[in-house]
Amino acid sequence: MAQFPALMLWTDAWIADTKHLTRLERGTYHDLLVLMWRTPGCSVPNDDGWLGKRLEMTQLEVETELRPIIEEFCATDGNRIWQKRLLKEWKWVDKKTREQSDRAKRRWEKEKKNTDAYAAARTVAYAPTPTPTPLEESPSDSSPTTQPKRERKASAYPADFETWYDVYPLHVGKGAAHKAWLRATKGGKATNDELIAGATRYRDDPNRDPSYTKHPATWLNAGCHSDCALPLRGGSHNGNGRSVLDACDRIGEAFGASDYVPGSSGPQPRELDHKVRPPGLKLIPKG
């Protein structure tokens, strides 16, 4: 729908120009001016049928009421009809409207340009770091997807570490153990062979209690690979189920005793079952 600027009516000029007209003639003239203002170019066709249809007038009313007003107040070139002062006002208003529209358009384009530049700068400043897409390997008999889950996870660690980890008696905290293993081997604290030897001694030590076995990372960080065998634990049994009497055998051998004497001075055969040996036994050196 076309938009038209508001009709500017100067009341003093209107009264002076139309004072001699009747109310009917003045209303007809007013409707004609409005029709001209709302028509592109502020002029209307010089056609009675066209004018009568727009102003809701009969042919007789056009001839007797409208034509005399057109002849008195308007100009025509035979094809179009216009009112000189109204056309001048219309051109002035049209010019100002176009200037205002152009200024608004330029301001909008400037704001849009600044907004686009800000958005582009923000996109560059806060662009997310792309995450590389992992490559998919075709499945095969030796593919990691066909191997057990533990083997797929183990393949992420070095073979030397896996060898040491398999020897160590407790398998917990593998990730932390790997970091500690790297600090020990890469830092020059110990070679992998030394760590394996220490883990073997710790695993096979009869005095080690499985309930108190150190975590792999703790064992490595503490440098336990160079520790000696664990001391004897108190209580009736140590970690491997050997009785305290078995420990006594080893101590007796160290002192040269070969026979136990249960409360007497006579020798007792070594084949005596430790489980039935009475309490209060004594160790007597041989001879």
C-alpha positions in Angstrom: 0.0 0.0 0.0 1.4 3.4 -1.1 2.3 5.8 1.7 1.6 9.6 1.1 2.9 12.5 3.1 0.4 14.4 5.2 -1.6 17.1 3.3 -0.6 20.6 4.4 -3.5 23.0 4.5 -2.9 26.7 5.2 -6.2 27.8 6.8 -5.8 31.5 6.1 -5.2 30.9 2.4 -8.0 28.4 2.3 -10.5 30.8 3.7 -9.4 33.6 1.5 -9.6 31.5 -1.7 -12.9 29.7 -1.0 -14.9 32.3 0.9 -17.2 32.9 -2.1 -18.0 29.2 -2.5 -21.0 27.4 -1.1 -20.5 24.7 1.5 -21.1 22.1 -1.2 -18.6 23.7 -3.6 -16.1 24.1 -0.8 -16.4 20.4 0.1 -16.1 19.3 -3.6 -12.9 21.4 -3.9 -11.5 19.9 -0.7 -12.1 16.4 -2.0 -10.4 17.2 -5.3 -7.3 18.5 -3.5 -7.1 15.4 -1.4 -7.5 13.2 -4.4 -4.6 15.1 -6.2 -2.4 14.9 -3.1 -2.8 11.1 -2.9 -2.3 10.6 -6.6 1.4 10.0 -7.8 2.7 13.3 -9.2 0.0 15.3 -7.4 -2.1 15.5 -10.5 -5.2 13.6 -11.8 -6.3 12.5 -15.3 -8.5 14.9 -17.2 -11.3 12.3 -17.4 -14.9 12.8 -16.1 -15.4 9.1 -15.7 -12.2 8.6 -13.6 -12.9 11.7 -11.5 -16.6 10.8 -10.9 -15.7 7.3 -9.8 -13.1 8.5 -7.3 -15.2 11.4 -5.9 -18.4 9.4 -6.0 -20.1 11.9 -8.3 -22.5 11.3 -11.2 -21.7 12.6 -14.7 -24.1 15.4 -14.2 -22.5 16.4 -10.9 -19.1 16.3 -12.5 -20.2 18.6 -15.3 -22.2 21.1 -13.1 -20.2 21.1 -9.8 -16.7 19.8 -10.4 -15.8 21.3 -13.7 -16.4 24.9 -12.6 -14.1 24.4 -9.7 -11.4 22.9 -11.9 -11.6 25.8 -14.3 -11.3 28.4 -11.4 -8.6 26.9 -9.3 -6.6 24.3 -11.3 -4.3 24.1 -14.3 -4.4 21.5 -17.1 -2.4 20.5 -20.2 -5.3 18.6 -21.6 -4.3 15.2 -20.1 -3.6 16.0 -16.5 -5.1 18.4 -13.9 -3.2 19.9 -11.0 -3.4 22.8 -8.5 -0.3 25.0 -8.7 0.2 25.8 -5.1 -0.7 22.3 -4.0 1.8 20.8 -6.5 4.6 23.1 -5.1 3.9 22.0 -1.5 3.7 18.4 -2.6 7.2 18.6 -4.3 8.7 20.3 -1.1 7.3 17.6 1.2 8.3 14.8 -1.2 11.9 16.2 -1.3 12.1 16.4 2.5 10.7 12.9 2.8 13.3 11.5 0.4 16.1 13.3 2.2 15.0 11.9 5.5 14.7 8.4 4.1 18.2 8.6 2.6 19.7 9.8 5.9 18.0 7.0 7.8 19.2 4.4 5.2 22.8 5.7 5.4 22.6 5.6 9.3 21.3 2.1 9.2 24.0 0.9 6.7 26.7 2.5 9.0 25.3 0.8 12.1 25.0 -2.5 10.2 28.6 -2.2 9.0 29.8 -1.5 12.6 27.8 -4.4 13.9 29.2 -6.8 11.2 32.7 -5.7 12.0 32.2 -6.2 15.7 30.7 -9.6 15.1 33.6 -10.6 12.9 36.1 -9.5 15.4 34.3 -11.3 18.2 34.2 -14.5 16.1 38.0 -14.3 15.5 38.7 -13.6 19.2 36.5 -16.3 20.5 36.8 -18.9 17.8 36.9 -22.4 19.4 39.9 -24.6 18.9 38.9 -27.4 16.5 39.2 -30.9 17.8 40.9 -33.2 15.4 38.7 -36.1 14.3 40.3 -39.5 15.0 41.0 -41.6 12.0 39.1 -44.9 11.8 41.1 -48.0 10.9 39.6 -50.8 8.9 38.9 -53.8 11.1 41.2 -56.9 10.8 42.2 -59.9 12.8 45.0 -57.9 14.5 42.9 -54.7 14.8 42.5 -53.2 18.3 38.7 -53.6 17.9 39.1 -57.4 17.8 41.4 -57.6 20.8 40.2 -57.9 24.4 39.6 -54.6 26.2 42.5 -55.0 28.5 44.9 -55.5 25.6 43.6 -52.4 23.8 44.1 -50.3 27.0 47.6 -51.8 27.6 48.8 -50.8 24.1 48.8 -47.2 25.3 51.8 -47.9 27.7 55.4 -48.7 26.8 56.4 -52.3 26.6 59.1 -51.9 29.3 56.5 -50.5 31.7 54.1 -53.3 31.0 56.9 -55.8 31.8 57.6 -54.2 35.2 53.8 -53.8 35.9 53.2 -57.5 35.2 55.9 -58.4 37.8 54.7 -56.1 40.5 52.4 -58.0 42.9 49.5 -55.4 43.0 47.7 -54.1 39.9 45.9 -50.8 40.9 46.3 -47.2 39.8 48.0 -48.0 36.5 47.9 -44.5 35.2 49.6 -43.1 38.3 52.1 -46.0 38.3 53.0 -45.2 34.7 53.7 -41.5 35.6 55.8 -42.6 38.6 57.7 -45.1 36.4 58.5 -42.4 33.9 59.9 -40.2 36.6 62.0 -43.0 37.9 63.4 -44.2 34.5 63.6 -40.9 32.7 64.9 -39.0 35.7 67.8 -41.4 36.0 66.8 -42.8 39.4 66.8 -46.4 38.2 66.8 -48.5 35.1 63.8 -50.7 34.2 65.9 -53.8 34.9 66.6 -52.5 38.5 62.9 -51.8 38.9 61.9 -55.3 37.7 64.5 -56.8 40.1 63.2 -54.8 43.0 59.6 -55.7 42.1 60.5 -59.3 42.0 62.1 -59.2 45.4 59.1 -57.4 46.8 56.7 -59.9 45.2 58.6 -63.0 46.4 59.4 -61.7 49.9 57.8 -64.2 52.4 57.3 -61.4 54.9 55.1 -59.3 52.6 51.5 -59.1 53.7 49.1 -58.9 50.6 46.8 -56.7 52.8 49.6 -54.1 53.2 51.1 -54.3 49.7 52.1 -50.8 48.5 50.4 -49.3 45.5 52.7 -49.4 42.4 52.9 -45.6 42.3 53.7 -45.3 46.0 56.4 -48.0 45.7 58.0 -46.2 42.8 57.9 -42.7 44.3 59.4 -43.9 47.5 62.3 -45.6 45.7 61.5 -49.0 47.2 63.2 -50.8 44.3 66.5 -50.8 46.3 64.9 -51.9 49.7 66.1 -55.1 51.4 63.7 -57.9 52.4 60.9 -57.0 54.8 61.5 -57.7 58.6 59.6 -60.5 60.3 56.0 -59.6 61.2 54.6 -60.4 64.7 51.6 -62.7 65.1 51.0 -66.4 64.5 51.3 -66.1 60.7 52.9 -63.8 58.2 51.5 -62.9 54.8 52.3 -66.2 53.1 50.8 -68.4 55.9 54.1 -69.6 57.3 54.1 -69.8 61.1 56.4 -68.0 63.5 58.0 -71.4 64.1 59.2 -71.5 60.5 60.9 -68.1 61.1 62.5 -69.6 64.2 63.9 -72.4 62.0 65.7 -69.8 59.9 67.0 -68.0 63.0 68.2 -71.3 64.5 70.1 -72.2 61.4 71.8 -68.9 61.6 73.0 -69.7 65.1 74.1 -73.3 64.2 71.1 -75.0 66.0 69.7 -78.0 64.1 67.4 -79.6 66.7 64.6 -78.3 68.8 64.3 -79.4 72.5 60.7 -79.0 73.8 61.5 -78.4 77.5 64.3 -80.9 78.0 68.0 -81.3 77.4 67.7 -84.1 74.9 67.7 -83.4 71.1 64.4 -83.4 69.2 64.2 -84.5 65.6 63.7 -81.7 63.1 60.9 -83.7 61.4 58.7 -82.8 64.4 55.5 -81.3 63.1 55.5 -77.6 63.9 51.7 -77.5 64.2 51.8 -79.9 67.2 55.0 -78.5 68.8 54.1 -77.5 72.4 54.5 -74.0 73.7 57.6 -72.9 75.6 60.0 -74.5 73.1 63.7 -73.5 73.4 66.5 -73.1 71.0 69.8 -74.9 72.1 72.9 -74.5 70.0 74.1 -77.8 68.5 76.7 -79.7 70.7 
